[in-house]
Amino acid sequence: MSDEPTPSLKDRLKSRLNVSLAAMVAALVGIGLLVLAAAAWLVYSIDPTRIAWGDYMTLQRGVWLLVLWALSCVVTYVTVRIWMADIPLGDARVRAGWKTGMQLLSQHSVGLNQIPCFLVLGCETRHQQESWLGSEGAPVAQSTSEGSPAIDWHLSKDRLLIFCRDIGVYGTLLRSGTSDEHAEQPKSVPDHVAEASDSPSASPSDANASEEPVADSDESSIGDSTDDAPATEPHAEPLAAGANPSAVAVAQPQTQAAKTQSTSVTHAMQSLERADRLVQDAQSIRPMTQPTRAIPDSLSSVRTTQSQQELSDLCARLRAERFPHAPINGTLVMVDSRMIAEGGSSPGESGRKIGRAIRRDLDQMQSELGIASPVTMMIAENDHPDDYKELQRRLRMVEQQSSVALGKPFVSEEIPTGEAMNQLANDTIREIENRVKQVFQVPRSLTQPQNHRLVRVLIQCRRWRSSLRSLMVESCAANPVDMSSSHSGSMSEVNAPIVSGLFVASPGQRSAKSNGTKGHFFESVVAHMIDQQNHLAWTSEERQAWRRHQRFAASLMVVTGILIALFLTQLWILLRPIIFT
């Protein structure tokens, strides 16, 4: 005996008739008109003052009535077909991406309104998308299409990610930006310099005293100076002064003989002190400049209008397909760390440019979708993914919870003021520093060979501070109008963004044998985003439209009730003499 449930009567009739919804509605309207005509003929047939049906219903009048009846059915059919028709997408790449995504969902028997849906902004290429998602872990499915569609889909058992690669103002701005390869180019912190800087022996005053950097020709002498240092020196001497302004002032590492002098108890206490010194050294180091991306000041009006129209088409499709549920459950915004690195003369200017573009997309999405959903900001470190891989590995050895995201969550119920966004940026950098410091406080951690990667994490995130504050304020801070509305007490009418947090992650590695691993700390960010999916709020415009629809529906019900009452009253007046005679 089969375990499958018996199909309902509606499903059996639909499978037998095999007609569309528009045809069914048109048939019901036609039958309803015939029933009304028969009821009217019945009422007037029992009226003693009626006009004879044969005298009234001539052949010409009968034909005209049949034509009107047929036209009513046709108009009903066409109206329902237009109402239920798919919303056309103007851009061919958006249309191709949407078609591919719907085929992906159909292959896995998943409806778009049956799974949490999240939009991802800032992932520029499919290669980046694959480096973030990888192929390990839970079974996933990814849409494949020829060419370069503007949107891409990634489906797993608990969420659907829609990557908006180059639609919207932010996506178009990313495609317009190029790597800044002219003039005096910044350089990232090299491995051998960071290795030398992971020595916790040098105090902050020593690092400041050696503020004059070494020359490029002297970089090779960093490792040689270790051998020249006496074995009995408890601290290494600062590096000699040089002339290159793009180098980093670092201290020489301790010799192996000096590290093995202490007892186990003394070594544990010194490890804690050295961890504090290590963090202070990294904060006091004058960092080398880092590769940055040139972001244009603005886009042309034609490109801006086109990108906004493409985003509007996607929002309209999401709203129609997921009705009556929420169009989306959240938004993940990726920001390349090279775009917020302090490399220019105006600190924070790059963060302001990117923040304005992100805010325009978020405001448009909120207006088009009619809902405010949680926005998760994520800084993507693409230059040194091995550093975050090492940090994730070391944190798993220290922390009991290995899936904690690297960053700072934000209370979704609070209004994201400018001051709160500034504080969120500072807290995120401080949280990264604390997590690295937590690793170094473990005994024997200071002798690990990959400590230079953790020091580089500290140095790099320190350079984001100014631009990161500008980015968060421009992209997520509530407008002054929203703030005035909140102070007046109408908190439910505020259209301020819902911020769920600011985090940092790096992509995984890909190889020729496999699709690679998932991004480091990325799954934790996605898990946090899924946890925040129910923090949704309909916009004030959407609530006002819903109230208008409710009033209109109530008015129609009242008018319909009055008409039915009048019809029944007239029918009673006509039938009462016959009943009581």
Buried (B, 14 or more C-beta within 10 A) or exposed (E): EEEEEEEEEEEEEBEEEEEBEBBBBBBEBBEEBEEEEEEEEEBBEEEEEEEEEEEEEEEEEEEEEEEEBEEBBEEBBEBBBEEEEEEEBEBEBBBBBBBBBBEBBEEEEBEBBEBBBBBBBBBBEBEBBBBBBBBEEEEBBBBEBEEEBBBBBBBBEEBBBBBBBBBBBBBBBBEBBEEBEEEEBBBBBBBBBBBBBBBBBBBBEBBBEBEBBBEEEBBEBBEEBBEEBEEEBEBBBBBEBBEBEBBBBBBBBBBEEBBEEEEEEEBBEBBBEBBBBBBBBBEBBBBBBBBBBBBEEEBEEEBBEBBBBBBBBBBBBBBBBBEEEBBBBBBBBBBBBBBBBBBBEEBBBBBBBBBBBBBBBBEBBBBBBBBBBBBBBBBBBBBBBBBBBBBBEBBEEBEEEEEBBBBBBBEBEEBBBBEBBBBBBBBBBEBBBEBBBBBBBBEEBBEBEBBBBBBBBBBBBBBBBBBBBBBBBBBBBBBEEBBEBBEEEEEEBBBBBBBBBBBBBBBBBBEEEEBBBBBBBBBBBBBBBBEBBEBBBBBBEBBEEEEEEEEEEEEEEEEEEEEEEEEEEEEEEBEEEEEEE
